[in-house]
Amino acid sequence: MYRHLTYKKVHILIALLLTPIAVVLAINAPVTLAGIQVQNRFNQLSNSSSGAKSIYNIGFKYTNNSTPIGSVLIQFCDNGSLIGTPCTFPTGMNISSAVLSAQTGNTGYTISSLNSGQILLTRNPVAPSNSQSTYKFNNITNPTSPGEYWMRIQTFSSSDGSGPYVEQGGDAFSINSAFVITSIVPPYLTFCGGVTVTNLNCGSAAGDQISFGNFSDQSSSAATSQFVVATNAGFGYNVSIHGDTMTSGNFTIPAQTTPAPSRVGTSQFGINVVANSVPKTGQDPQGRGIGLPTSNYDTSNFYTYRDGDPIVSSSTASDFNEFTTTYLVNVSTNQAEGVYATTLNYICLANF
């Protein structure tokens, strides 16, 4: 039996709520954080006086132990450690005569080039161990002005520093014979959403309402929205969804509380965060980050919805990911007539 149900527009209002955990969060920060950072970074100088010849003992620990590493790029900057932003080589600093005099931990490197304030180390690509590694460089001339300077580190699978980097990190060092400076990279969380977000760019987020139009007991109705997440929080992040199923007064379209396929002719409301073929909609996570949908929302063509469920998470610092939420609605022949709507809140929490 076919019954065409005629309704007015149905709105899903996507309210984006960002909740920090006792930290200052920088929203819409540049897309610069790598999926994994090198840890335990330091730069020990044998002489921190301005303009002096010094030995630079640079150390860090590789975190990604499954990807072969063939080169390490070290940059010296006077304007910050953030990868992806311009790097200005400190005035008076000279690395043209630098010599790699010792190395520990992950070894086998030689200096490939010393250009534009950069030291490029190279070797035959091999997966690194997680032991602390150090690289000692002789004959480096310090910047001529006392103050704070920055070091940037990137690792590459290639042996010539080409292609995307695998890990990254930064550190500060002081040129001043009277004191030693330490620093930290401030924590941040970037989270945004809309009906569409283009190219992982929060500035492109657009739309906060979705209309399904008229429902029918003969076919499914589906729509999508998107959100983008990145953080340098050491223990990653969680994104949860909050709100009721679709309602019209006292009438409801039942939420699918366990993952199940679309059932045309049966009233149900559910979501997932992957690409689907029944109906054909949605997409898998995009970007360089390591965030993934949680277990109830990661199976193609299966949908569920429970108020407060975590739908996406990362266990460690993560580069930018774009996630697409698919909303599925089916109605039965005896679903009560009405204008059905809901407001859904997305909450992103960083785990610092």
TASUL-V57928 format. One record per residue. N is the residue number from 1. RES is the residue in one letter. PHI is phi in radians with two decimals (* if undefined). PSI is psi in degrees with one decimal (* if undefined). BURIAL is # if it has 16 or more other ideal C-beta (glycine too) atoms within 10 Angstrom, else .. Layout:
n->N res->RES phi->PHI psi->PSI burial->BURIAL
n->N res->RES phi->PHI psi->PSI burial->BURIAL
This chain:
n->1 res->M phi->* psi->134.5 burial->.
n->2 res->Y phi->-1.91 psi->129.7 burial->.
n->3 res->R phi->-2.31 psi->119.9 burial->.
n->4 res->H phi->-1.59 psi->117.1 burial->.
n->5 res->L phi->-1.63 psi->126.2 burial->#
n->6 res->T phi->-1.86 psi->124.2 burial->.
n->7 res->Y phi->-2.27 psi->165.0 burial->#
n->8 res->K phi->-1.42 psi->-179.9 burial->.
n->9 res->K phi->-1.02 psi->142.7 burial->.
n->10 res->V phi->-1.91 psi->130.0 burial->#
n->11 res->H phi->-2.00 psi->129.1 burial->#
n->12 res->I phi->-1.82 psi->111.5 burial->#
n->13 res->L phi->-1.57 psi->116.5 burial->.
n->14 res->I phi->-1.67 psi->102.6 burial->#
n->15 res->A phi->-1.68 psi->118.4 burial->.
n->16 res->L phi->-1.59 psi->121.7 burial->#
n->17 res->L phi->-2.18 psi->120.1 burial->.
n->18 res->L phi->-1.86 psi->119.8 burial->#
n->19 res->T phi->-2.00 psi->113.1 burial->.
n->20 res->P phi->-1.42 psi->161.7 burial->.
n->21 res->I phi->-2.02 psi->90.9 burial->.
n->22 res->A phi->0.89 psi->34.4 burial->.
n->23 res->V phi->-2.46 psi->163.1 burial->.
n->24 res->V phi->-1.54 psi->120.2 burial->.
n->25 res->L phi->-1.85 psi->131.5 burial->#
n->26 res->A phi->-1.65 psi->111.9 burial->.
n->27 res->I phi->-1.55 psi->143.7 burial->.
n->28 res->N phi->1.03 psi->40.6 burial->.
n->29 res->A phi->-1.24 psi->159.4 burial->#
n->30 res->P phi->-1.07 psi->154.0 burial->.
n->31 res->V phi->-1.42 psi->86.1 burial->#
n->32 res->T phi->-2.31 psi->-13.7 burial->.
n->33 res->L phi->-1.39 psi->131.4 burial->#
n->34 res->A phi->-1.33 psi->158.7 burial->#
n->35 res->G phi->-1.03 psi->-35.8 burial->#
n->36 res->I phi->-2.35 psi->140.3 burial->#
n->37 res->Q phi->-1.91 psi->144.0 burial->#
n->38 res->V phi->-1.16 psi->144.7 burial->#
n->39 res->Q phi->-1.92 psi->171.4 burial->.
n->40 res->N phi->0.88 psi->47.9 burial->.
n->41 res->R phi->-1.39 psi->141.5 burial->#
n->42 res->F phi->-2.77 psi->162.3 burial->.
n->43 res->N phi->-2.45 psi->105.4 burial->#
n->44 res->Q phi->-1.70 psi->124.3 burial->.
n->45 res->L phi->-1.80 psi->135.3 burial->#
n->46 res->S phi->-1.28 psi->-25.1 burial->.
n->47 res->N phi->-2.55 psi->116.8 burial->.
n->48 res->S phi->-1.70 psi->10.6 burial->#
n->49 res->S phi->-1.26 psi->144.9 burial->.
n->50 res->S phi->-1.11 psi->135.0 burial->#
n->51 res->G phi->1.33 psi->0.8 burial->#
n->52 res->A phi->-1.49 psi->153.7 burial->#
n->53 res->K phi->-1.27 psi->138.2 burial->.
n->54 res->S phi->-2.57 psi->157.3 burial->#
n->55 res->I phi->-1.71 psi->128.3 burial->#
n->56 res->Y phi->-1.83 psi->114.2 burial->#
n->57 res->N phi->-1.81 psi->102.7 burial->#
n->58 res->I phi->-1.79 psi->129.7 burial->#
n->59 res->G phi->-2.33 psi->150.8 burial->#
n->60 res->F phi->-2.91 psi->167.5 burial->#
n->61 res->K phi->-2.06 psi->125.8 burial->#
n->62 res->Y phi->-1.19 psi->136.0 burial->#
n->63 res->T phi->-1.74 psi->-38.8 burial->#
n->64 res->N phi->-1.49 psi->106.5 burial->#
n->65 res->N phi->-1.77 psi->8.7 burial->.
n->66 res->S phi->-1.86 psi->-20.0 burial->.
n->67 res->T phi->-1.69 psi->125.8 burial->.
n->68 res->P phi->-1.03 psi->140.7 burial->#
n->69 res->I phi->-2.05 psi->125.5 burial->#
n->70 res->G phi->-2.00 psi->-11.2 burial->#
n->71 res->S phi->-2.74 psi->153.8 burial->#
n->72 res->V phi->-2.28 psi->127.5 burial->#
n->73 res->L phi->-1.87 psi->125.0 burial->#
n->74 res->I phi->-2.04 psi->124.0 burial->#
n->75 res->Q phi->-2.03 psi->149.5 burial->#
n->76 res->F phi->-2.07 psi->128.2 burial->#
n->77 res->C phi->-2.36 psi->153.6 burial->#
n->78 res->D phi->-1.86 psi->10.0 burial->#
n->79 res->N phi->-2.33 psi->27.8 burial->.
n->80 res->G phi->2.08 psi->165.7 burial->#
n->81 res->S phi->-1.87 psi->4.8 burial->#
n->82 res->L phi->-1.33 psi->117.2 burial->#
n->83 res->I phi->-1.10 psi->137.1 burial->#
n->84 res->G phi->1.74 psi->-13.8 burial->.
n->85 res->T phi->-1.72 psi->158.2 burial->.
n->86 res->P phi->-1.01 psi->145.2 burial->.
n->87 res->C phi->-2.06 psi->120.8 burial->#
n->88 res->T phi->-1.75 psi->119.3 burial->.
n->89 res->F phi->-1.14 psi->129.8 burial->#
n->90 res->P phi->-1.03 psi->138.7 burial->#
n->91 res->T phi->-1.08 psi->130.2 burial->.
n->92 res->G phi->1.50 psi->-14.2 burial->.
n->93 res->M phi->-1.28 psi->141.9 burial->#
n->94 res->N phi->-2.41 psi->120.2 burial->#
n->95 res->I phi->-2.05 psi->8.0 burial->#
n->96 res->S phi->-1.13 psi->-21.9 burial->.
n->97 res->S phi->-1.87 psi->14.2 burial->.
n->98 res->A phi->-1.07 psi->142.0 burial->#
n->99 res->V phi->-2.22 psi->131.0 burial->.
n->100 res->L phi->-1.40 psi->99.7 burial->.
n->101 res->S phi->-1.62 psi->-19.4 burial->.
n->102 res->A phi->-2.81 psi->153.1 burial->.
n->103 res->Q phi->-2.66 psi->144.1 burial->#
n->104 res->T phi->-2.33 psi->166.4 burial->.
n->105 res->G phi->1.33 psi->-111.1 burial->#
n->106 res->N phi->-1.53 psi->108.5 burial->#
n->107 res->T phi->-2.05 psi->-167.9 burial->.
n->108 res->G phi->1.68 psi->7.9 burial->.
n->109 res->Y phi->-1.54 psi->152.2 burial->#
n->110 res->T phi->-2.28 psi->161.4 burial->.
n->111 res->I phi->-1.36 psi->123.3 burial->.
n->112 res->S phi->-1.57 psi->-39.6 burial->#
n->113 res->S phi->-2.76 psi->157.8 burial->.
n->114 res->L phi->-2.33 psi->81.5 burial->#
n->115 res->N phi->-2.24 psi->138.4 burial->.
n->116 res->S phi->0.90 psi->43.5 burial->.
n->117 res->G phi->1.32 psi->20.4 burial->#
n->118 res->Q phi->-2.18 psi->140.6 burial->#
n->119 res->I phi->-1.94 psi->121.2 burial->#
n->120 res->L phi->-1.90 psi->117.2 burial->#
n->121 res->L phi->-1.68 psi->143.7 burial->#
n->122 res->T phi->-2.40 psi->153.3 burial->#
n->123 res->R phi->-2.85 psi->173.4 burial->#
n->124 res->N phi->-1.20 psi->129.6 burial->.
n->125 res->P phi->-1.01 psi->131.8 burial->.
n->126 res->V phi->-2.65 psi->146.5 burial->.
n->127 res->A phi->-1.15 psi->129.8 burial->.
n->128 res->P phi->-1.42 psi->157.3 burial->#
n->129 res->S phi->-1.49 psi->170.2 burial->.
n->130 res->N phi->-1.65 psi->17.5 burial->.
n->131 res->S phi->-1.30 psi->152.7 burial->.
n->132 res->Q phi->-1.09 psi->133.7 burial->.
n->133 res->S phi->-2.08 psi->143.4 burial->#
n->134 res->T phi->-2.30 psi->149.3 burial->#
n->135 res->Y phi->-2.40 psi->116.1 burial->#
n->136 res->K phi->-1.78 psi->126.6 burial->#
n->137 res->F phi->-2.06 psi->123.3 burial->#
n->138 res->N phi->-1.60 psi->163.9 burial->.
n->139 res->N phi->1.13 psi->39.8 burial->.
n->140 res->I phi->-1.79 psi->132.4 burial->#
n->141 res->T phi->-1.65 psi->126.7 burial->#
n->142 res->N phi->-1.17 psi->157.6 burial->#
n->143 res->P phi->-0.97 psi->153.8 burial->#
n->144 res->T phi->-1.45 psi->-16.1 burial->.
n->145 res->S phi->-1.90 psi->131.6 burial->.
n->146 res->P phi->-1.06 psi->149.4 burial->#
n->147 res->G phi->2.62 psi->-167.5 burial->.
n->148 res->E phi->-1.73 psi->133.3 burial->.
n->149 res->Y phi->-2.28 psi->170.3 burial->#
n->150 res->W phi->-2.27 psi->149.3 burial->#
n->151 res->M phi->-2.13 psi->136.2 burial->#
n->152 res->R phi->-2.08 psi->138.5 burial->#
n->153 res->I phi->-2.18 psi->133.3 burial->#
n->154 res->Q phi->-2.37 psi->141.3 burial->#
n->155 res->T phi->-1.96 psi->149.9 burial->#
n->156 res->F phi->-2.36 psi->149.9 burial->#
n->157 res->S phi->-1.27 psi->-32.0 burial->#
n->158 res->S phi->-1.29 psi->162.4 burial->#
n->159 res->S phi->-1.61 psi->2.4 burial->#
n->160 res->D phi->-2.19 psi->16.0 burial->.
n->161 res->G phi->1.31 psi->14.6 burial->#
n->162 res->S phi->-1.65 psi->163.7 burial->.
n->163 res->G phi->1.45 psi->-179.5 burial->.
n->164 res->P phi->-1.21 psi->145.8 burial->.
n->165 res->Y phi->-1.34 psi->155.4 burial->#
n->166 res->V phi->-1.63 psi->-48.4 burial->#
n->167 res->E phi->-2.35 psi->163.6 burial->#
n->168 res->Q phi->-2.69 psi->166.4 burial->#
n->169 res->G phi->-3.12 psi->167.0 burial->#
n->170 res->G phi->-2.48 psi->164.0 burial->#
n->171 res->D phi->-2.72 psi->159.2 burial->#
n->172 res->A phi->-1.92 psi->150.8 burial->#
n->173 res->F phi->-2.47 psi->155.1 burial->#
n->174 res->S phi->-1.92 psi->137.0 burial->#
n->175 res->I phi->-1.82 psi->98.6 burial->#
n->176 res->N phi->-3.09 psi->121.9 burial->.
n->177 res->S phi->-1.26 psi->-10.5 burial->.
n->178 res->A phi->-1.64 psi->-20.1 burial->.
n->179 res->F phi->-2.68 psi->164.6 burial->.
n->180 res->V phi->-2.05 psi->136.8 burial->.
n->181 res->I phi->-1.94 psi->143.1 burial->.
n->182 res->T phi->-2.11 psi->159.3 burial->.
n->183 res->S phi->-2.64 psi->163.8 burial->.
n->184 res->I phi->-2.27 psi->153.5 burial->.
n->185 res->V phi->-1.51 psi->122.6 burial->#
n->186 res->P phi->-1.13 psi->146.7 burial->.
n->187 res->P phi->-1.25 psi->148.5 burial->#
n->188 res->Y phi->-2.61 psi->157.2 burial->#
n->189 res->L phi->-2.41 psi->126.6 burial->#
n->190 res->T phi->-1.98 psi->127.8 burial->#
n->191 res->F phi->-2.60 psi->129.0 burial->#
n->192 res->C phi->-2.64 psi->163.2 burial->#
n->193 res->G phi->-2.79 psi->166.2 burial->#
n->194 res->G phi->-3.12 psi->-176.8 burial->#
n->195 res->V phi->-1.07 psi->-37.6 burial->#
n->196 res->T phi->-2.39 psi->146.1 burial->.
n->197 res->V phi->-2.38 psi->118.9 burial->#
n->198 res->T phi->-1.70 psi->132.1 burial->.
n->199 res->N phi->0.96 psi->40.6 burial->.
n->200 res->L phi->1.06 psi->18.8 burial->#
n->201 res->N phi->-1.82 psi->109.0 burial->.
n->202 res->C phi->-1.09 psi->-25.1 burial->#
n->203 res->G phi->-1.15 psi->-15.7 burial->.
n->204 res->S phi->-1.67 psi->-1.4 burial->.
n->205 res->A phi->-1.00 psi->131.4 burial->#
n->206 res->A phi->-2.50 psi->139.0 burial->.
n->207 res->G phi->1.55 psi->143.6 burial->.
n->208 res->D phi->-2.47 psi->13.9 burial->#
n->209 res->Q phi->-2.38 psi->144.0 burial->.
n->210 res->I phi->-2.21 psi->133.6 burial->#
n->211 res->S phi->-2.00 psi->124.2 burial->.
n->212 res->F phi->-1.46 psi->-15.3 burial->#
n->213 res->G phi->1.29 psi->-142.8 burial->.
n->214 res->N phi->-1.56 psi->133.1 burial->.
n->215 res->F phi->-1.45 psi->156.9 burial->#
n->216 res->S phi->-2.48 psi->143.3 burial->#
n->217 res->D phi->-1.38 psi->3.4 burial->#
n->218 res->Q phi->-1.80 psi->-7.1 burial->.
n->219 res->S phi->-2.75 psi->157.5 burial->.
n->220 res->S phi->-1.42 psi->154.7 burial->#
n->221 res->S phi->-2.02 psi->135.3 burial->#
n->222 res->A phi->-2.52 psi->151.2 burial->#
n->223 res->A phi->-2.68 psi->168.4 burial->#
n->224 res->T phi->-2.36 psi->158.1 burial->#
n->225 res->S phi->-2.45 psi->170.7 burial->#
n->226 res->Q phi->-2.37 psi->153.6 burial->#
n->227 res->F phi->-2.54 psi->155.9 burial->#
n->228 res->V phi->-2.19 psi->138.2 burial->#
n->229 res->V phi->-2.40 psi->143.1 burial->#
n->230 res->A phi->-2.73 psi->147.8 burial->#
n->231 res->T phi->-2.76 psi->155.8 burial->#
n->232 res->N phi->-1.83 psi->13.9 burial->#
n->233 res->A phi->-1.05 psi->132.4 burial->#
n->234 res->G phi->-1.05 psi->-27.6 burial->.
n->235 res->F phi->-1.99 psi->22.1 burial->.
n->236 res->G phi->1.36 psi->-147.3 burial->#
n->237 res->Y phi->-2.66 psi->167.1 burial->#
n->238 res->N phi->-2.36 psi->137.2 burial->#
n->239 res->V phi->-2.01 psi->123.8 burial->#
n->240 res->S phi->-2.08 psi->161.7 burial->#
n->241 res->I phi->-2.13 psi->139.9 burial->#
n->242 res->H phi->-2.38 psi->141.6 burial->.
n->243 res->G phi->2.47 psi->171.3 burial->#
n->244 res->D phi->-1.53 psi->165.8 burial->.
n->245 res->T phi->-1.19 psi->178.8 burial->#
n->246 res->M phi->-1.29 psi->131.5 burial->#
n->247 res->T phi->-2.31 psi->156.7 burial->.
n->248 res->S phi->-2.42 psi->98.4 burial->#
n->249 res->G phi->1.09 psi->-122.9 burial->.
n->250 res->N phi->-1.56 psi->-1.9 burial->.
n->251 res->F phi->-1.62 psi->145.4 burial->.
n->252 res->T phi->-2.36 psi->154.9 burial->#
n->253 res->I phi->-1.73 psi->112.9 burial->#
n->254 res->P phi->-1.00 psi->136.9 burial->#
n->255 res->A phi->-1.31 psi->141.4 burial->#
n->256 res->Q phi->-1.44 psi->100.9 burial->#
n->257 res->T phi->-1.42 psi->-11.6 burial->.
n->258 res->T phi->-2.25 psi->149.5 burial->.
n->259 res->P phi->-1.01 psi->131.5 burial->#
n->260 res->A phi->-2.69 psi->155.8 burial->.
n->261 res->P phi->-1.27 psi->167.3 burial->.
n->262 res->S phi->-1.14 psi->132.1 burial->#
n->263 res->R phi->-2.14 psi->95.1 burial->.
n->264 res->V phi->-1.06 psi->133.1 burial->.
n->265 res->G phi->1.59 psi->-3.7 burial->#
n->266 res->T phi->-2.06 psi->128.5 burial->.
n->267 res->S phi->-1.18 psi->123.6 burial->#
n->268 res->Q phi->-2.81 psi->150.0 burial->#
n->269 res->F phi->-2.31 psi->131.0 burial->#
n->270 res->G phi->-2.81 psi->169.0 burial->#
n->271 res->I phi->-2.40 psi->164.6 burial->#
n->272 res->N phi->-2.64 psi->177.9 burial->#
n->273 res->V phi->-2.28 psi->41.8 burial->#
n->274 res->V phi->-2.45 psi->174.0 burial->#
n->275 res->A phi->-1.29 psi->143.7 burial->.
n->276 res->N phi->-2.28 psi->154.2 burial->#
n->277 res->S phi->-1.97 psi->-14.5 burial->.
n->278 res->V phi->-2.34 psi->96.8 burial->.
n->279 res->P phi->-1.26 psi->166.0 burial->.
n->280 res->K phi->-1.35 psi->102.9 burial->.
n->281 res->T phi->-2.90 psi->167.8 burial->#
n->282 res->G phi->1.43 psi->178.3 burial->#
n->283 res->Q phi->-2.74 psi->159.2 burial->.
n->284 res->D phi->-1.30 psi->162.6 burial->.
n->285 res->P phi->-0.98 psi->142.2 burial->#
n->286 res->Q phi->-2.03 psi->155.6 burial->#
n->287 res->G phi->1.91 psi->178.1 burial->#
n->288 res->R phi->-1.55 psi->-8.5 burial->#
n->289 res->G phi->-1.25 psi->174.7 burial->#
n->290 res->I phi->-1.93 psi->6.8 burial->#
n->291 res->G phi->-1.14 psi->146.9 burial->#
n->292 res->L phi->-2.47 psi->153.7 burial->#
n->293 res->P phi->-1.10 psi->149.4 burial->#
n->294 res->T phi->-1.36 psi->172.2 burial->.
n->295 res->S phi->-1.08 psi->-33.4 burial->.
n->296 res->N phi->-1.40 psi->-8.8 burial->#
n->297 res->Y phi->-2.23 psi->18.3 burial->#
n->298 res->D phi->-2.00 psi->11.9 burial->#
n->299 res->T phi->-1.95 psi->123.8 burial->.
n->300 res->S phi->-1.04 psi->136.5 burial->.
n->301 res->N phi->1.24 psi->8.3 burial->#
n->302 res->F phi->-2.06 psi->135.8 burial->#
n->303 res->Y phi->-2.26 psi->146.7 burial->#
n->304 res->T phi->-2.70 psi->163.9 burial->#
n->305 res->Y phi->-2.72 psi->124.6 burial->#
n->306 res->R phi->-2.40 psi->127.4 burial->#
n->307 res->D phi->-0.98 psi->127.3 burial->.
n->308 res->G phi->1.57 psi->-2.4 burial->.
n->309 res->D phi->-1.14 psi->138.6 burial->.
n->310 res->P phi->-1.23 psi->131.9 burial->#
n->311 res->I phi->-1.98 psi->-19.1 burial->#
n->312 res->V phi->-2.54 psi->143.3 burial->#
n->313 res->S phi->-2.67 psi->160.8 burial->#
n->314 res->S phi->-2.39 psi->141.1 burial->#
n->315 res->S phi->-1.62 psi->-7.6 burial->.
n->316 res->T phi->-2.66 psi->-178.7 burial->#
n->317 res->A phi->-0.93 psi->140.9 burial->#
n->318 res->S phi->-2.44 psi->136.5 burial->#
n->319 res->D phi->-1.20 psi->-178.7 burial->#
n->320 res->F phi->-1.21 psi->132.0 burial->#
n->321 res->N phi->-2.16 psi->144.3 burial->#
n->322 res->E phi->-1.93 psi->128.1 burial->#
n->323 res->F phi->-2.03 psi->142.8 burial->#
n->324 res->T phi->-2.03 psi->118.7 burial->#
n->325 res->T phi->-1.59 psi->126.9 burial->#
n->326 res->T phi->-1.75 psi->130.1 burial->#
n->327 res->Y phi->-1.85 psi->126.0 burial->#
n->328 res->L phi->-2.03 psi->133.3 burial->#
n->329 res->V phi->-2.30 psi->129.3 burial->#
n->330 res->N phi->-2.17 psi->149.8 burial->#
n->331 res->V phi->-2.29 psi->150.1 burial->#
n->332 res->S phi->-1.62 psi->173.4 burial->#
n->333 res->T phi->-1.19 psi->-22.6 burial->.
n->334 res->N phi->-1.84 psi->16.4 burial->.
n->335 res->Q phi->-1.15 psi->129.4 burial->#
n->336 res->A phi->-1.08 psi->141.9 burial->.
n->337 res->E phi->-1.20 psi->152.2 burial->.
n->338 res->G phi->2.81 psi->175.8 burial->#
n->339 res->V phi->-1.74 psi->109.3 burial->.
n->340 res->Y phi->-1.70 psi->137.3 burial->#
n->341 res->A phi->-2.70 psi->163.0 burial->#
n->342 res->T phi->-2.71 psi->158.7 burial->#
n->343 res->T phi->-2.05 psi->124.9 burial->.
n->344 res->L phi->-1.98 psi->133.4 burial->#
n->345 res->N phi->-1.90 psi->128.5 burial->.
n->346 res->Y phi->-1.76 psi->128.9 burial->#
n->347 res->I phi->-2.09 psi->125.4 burial->#
n->348 res->C phi->-1.99 psi->124.0 burial->#
n->349 res->L phi->-2.10 psi->129.9 burial->#
n->350 res->A phi->-1.55 psi->144.1 burial->#
n->351 res->N phi->-1.84 psi->81.5 burial->#
n->352 res->F phi->-1.47 psi->* burial->#
